[in-house]
Amino acid sequence: MIVLTKLNGEAVTVNNRQIEYIEQIPESKITMMNGRYHIVRESPQEIIEKVTQFNQRIVSGIKVEV
């Protein structure tokens, strides 16, 4: 899971395995597999980097803290 920032500044934790796609509108709209979506401050590239870092920690066996 990754932590992102809503437009109002609140943190939201997202299950990165449930992301279907990301649109830039100019904020990022993350559409989940269940059809729900989240609007966040991070760019699509930042979200991809967070997902990549999370997955690398899982594969390397490093304890993941959210």
C-alpha positions, 0 to 999 in steps of 0.5 A, a space after each residue: 500500500 502507498 500513502 498519497 495526499 488528497 487535495 485537502 492535504 489529508 493522507 490516503 492509503 491506497 492498495 497499489 494492486 487495485 489501481 486500474 489506471 491514472 489520469 492527469 486532470 491536472 491533478 491525478 485521478 486514480 481509478 481503482 478496479 472497483 470503479 471508485 477513484 481518488 483525486 490526489 496531489 502527486 503526479 502520475 510519475 510520483 505515484 508510479 515511483 511510490 508503487 515501484 519503491 513499495 514493490 522493491 521493498 517487498 521483493 527485497 524483504 525489507 519491512 514495509 511501514 505505511 
